[in-house]
């Protein structure tokens, strides 16, 4: 099963350019990149399904 996260409050995210956790401002944004961008898996270093764990 695949989960997709929609940005709340009309936020707009894009897969270009690629982002790093240090450039992401919220857990919601990190989850969006994880589930919607080809490079999003790189935000989950330990593979537990949580992106940018310092934010989430």
N, CA, C and O of each residue as an XYZ file, in Angstrom:
224
protein
N       0.840     -1.172      0.000
C       0.000      0.000      0.000
C       0.892      1.244      0.000
O       1.866      1.303      0.750
N       0.579      2.207     -0.808
C       1.350      3.436     -0.897
C       0.535      4.590     -0.338
O      -0.638      4.752     -0.677
N       1.148      5.379      0.506
C       0.497      6.557      1.076
C       1.039      7.793      0.405
O       2.246      7.916      0.195
N       0.165      8.701      0.069
C       0.567      9.973     -0.504
C       0.096     11.082      0.418
O      -1.033     11.057      0.907
N       0.947     12.032      0.647
C       0.638     13.141      1.528
C       0.390     14.384      0.696
O       1.196     14.739     -0.165
N      -0.714     15.033      0.953
C      -1.034     16.281      0.275
C      -0.641     17.420      1.208
O      -0.948     17.370      2.399
N       0.024     18.431      0.697
C       0.386     19.570      1.534
C      -0.857     20.246      2.109
O      -1.849     20.437      1.405
N      -0.800     20.599      3.368
C      -1.922     21.274      4.022
C      -1.831     22.779      3.785
O      -0.756     23.316      3.518
N      -2.942     23.427      3.885
C      -2.960     24.878      3.818
C      -2.500     25.464      2.498
O      -2.030     26.601      2.454
N      -2.629     24.703      1.423
C      -2.262     25.225      0.115
C      -0.765     25.285     -0.140
O      -0.329     25.948     -1.081
N       0.031     24.606      0.680
C       1.480     24.597      0.465
C       1.787     23.994     -0.897
O       1.044     23.151     -1.399
N       2.870     24.429     -1.477
C       3.258     23.940     -2.794
C       4.688     23.422     -2.738
O       5.616     24.174     -2.439
N       4.863     22.139     -3.024
C       6.188     21.531     -3.031
C       6.499     21.050     -4.435
O       5.590     20.777     -5.218
N       7.762     20.946     -4.752
C       8.188     20.479     -6.064
C       9.391     19.562     -5.895
O      10.214     19.770     -5.004
N       9.494     18.555     -6.742
C      10.626     17.628     -6.694
C      11.887     18.236     -7.303
O      12.959     17.634     -7.233
N      11.775     19.393     -7.884
C      12.933     20.084     -8.452
C      13.085     21.431     -7.774
O      12.096     22.160     -7.716
N      14.196     21.807     -7.275
C      15.419     21.025     -7.202
C      15.360     20.039     -6.038
O      14.497     20.124     -5.165
N      16.300     19.107     -6.057
C      16.385     18.127     -4.984
C      16.648     18.836     -3.660
O      17.363     19.837     -3.611
N      16.072     18.315     -2.605
C      16.210     18.896     -1.270
C      16.942     17.939     -0.331
O      16.942     16.723     -0.519
N      17.551     18.523      0.665
C      18.191     17.778      1.745
C      17.468     18.150      3.038
O      16.816     19.192      3.101
N      17.576     17.324      4.052
C      16.861     17.582      5.300
C      17.167     18.972      5.855
O      16.290     19.614      6.433
N      18.383     19.435      5.687
C      18.749     20.760      6.193
C      18.003     21.885      5.475
O      17.982     23.018      5.956
N      17.394     21.583      4.331
C      16.670     22.586      3.547
C      15.152     22.471      3.705
O      14.404     23.256      3.123
N      14.706     21.504      4.484
C      13.275     21.234      4.632
C      12.804     21.809      5.957
O      13.468     21.654      6.981
N      11.655     22.472      5.934
C      11.198     23.200      7.105
C      10.191     22.508      7.996
O       9.905     23.001      9.086
N       9.640     21.375      7.568
C       8.631     20.724      8.407
C       8.593     19.225      8.143
O       9.067     18.740      7.116
N       8.020     18.513      9.093
C       7.845     17.072      8.952
C       6.899     16.776      7.789
O       7.125     15.839      7.024
N       5.850     17.570      7.659
C       4.892     17.390      6.566
C       5.593     17.493      5.207
O       5.358     16.681      4.312
N       6.445     18.491      5.071
C       7.178     18.676      3.816
C       8.106     17.495      3.561
O       8.192     17.019      2.429
N       8.800     17.012      4.585
C       9.699     15.865      4.445
C       8.934     14.626      3.989
O       9.400     13.892      3.117
N       7.751     14.391      4.580
C       6.939     13.240      4.166
C       6.498     13.373      2.715
O       6.478     12.387      1.978
N       6.149     14.580      2.305
C       5.718     14.790      0.920
C       6.841     14.410     -0.044
O       6.606     13.689     -1.014
N       8.047     14.886      0.215
C       9.182     14.545     -0.648
C       9.450     13.042     -0.634
O       9.705     12.447     -1.681
N       9.395     12.428      0.544
C       9.638     10.990      0.671
C       8.709     10.194     -0.229
O       9.140      9.244     -0.882
N       7.444     10.572     -0.267
C       6.443      9.792     -0.993
C       6.195     10.225     -2.428
O       5.537      9.500     -3.174
N       6.696     11.374     -2.836
C       6.363     11.893     -4.155
C       7.543     12.124     -5.086
O       7.338     12.353     -6.278
N       8.760     12.072     -4.585
C       9.927     12.369     -5.425
C      10.809     11.132     -5.575
O      10.954     10.345     -4.640
N      11.385     10.974     -6.740
C      12.232      9.803     -6.999
C      13.411      9.739     -6.034
O      13.880      8.647     -5.715
N      13.886     10.854     -5.577
C      15.028     10.905     -4.661
C      14.591     10.930     -3.194
O      15.441     10.983     -2.305
N      13.302     10.894     -2.929
C      12.781     11.027     -1.574
C      13.284      9.983     -0.591
O      13.409     10.268      0.599
N      13.573      8.777     -1.069
C      14.073      7.715     -0.179
C      15.369      8.119      0.513
O      15.666      7.630      1.603
N      16.137      9.000     -0.103
C      17.403      9.425      0.497
C      17.195     10.258      1.761
O      18.134     10.459      2.531
N      15.982     10.740      1.976
C      15.676     11.493      3.189
C      15.438     10.571      4.380
O      15.356     11.036      5.517
N      15.329      9.281      4.129
C      15.107      8.271      5.173
C      16.362      7.417      5.276
O      16.426      6.323      4.715
N      17.344      7.912      5.984
C      18.660      7.257      6.035
C      18.633      5.838      6.590
O      19.362      4.975      6.101
N      17.804      5.580      7.602
C      17.816      4.249      8.212
C      16.727      3.324      7.674
O      16.594      2.193      8.140
N      15.943      3.794      6.694
C      14.964      2.939      6.030
C      13.748      2.568      6.858
O      13.075      1.582      6.559
N      13.454      3.345      7.899
C      12.308      3.007      8.747
C      11.007      3.686      8.314
O       9.987      3.563      8.991
N      11.042      4.401      7.191
C       9.838      5.047      6.682
C       9.615      6.457      7.184
O       8.619      7.088      6.830
N      10.525      6.965      8.001
C      10.421      8.328      8.529
C      11.506      9.189      7.906
O      12.696      8.927      8.081
N      11.094     10.205      7.187
C      12.044     11.118      6.545
C      12.497     12.189      7.531
O      11.723     12.638      8.377
N      13.749     12.589      7.413
C      14.289     13.713      8.210
C      13.878     13.600      9.678
O      13.133     14.437     10.187
N      14.354     12.593     10.331
C      13.904     12.288     11.692
C      14.153     13.401     12.692
O      13.514     13.421     13.743
N      15.049     14.320     12.408
C      15.228     15.449     13.319
C      14.025     16.385     13.273
O      13.798     17.155     14.207
N      13.254     16.321     12.186
C      12.043     17.139     12.051
C      10.795     16.400     12.503
O       9.845     17.019     12.983
N      10.791     15.090     12.355
C       9.581     14.296     12.606
C       9.663     13.512     13.904
O       8.724     12.797     14.255
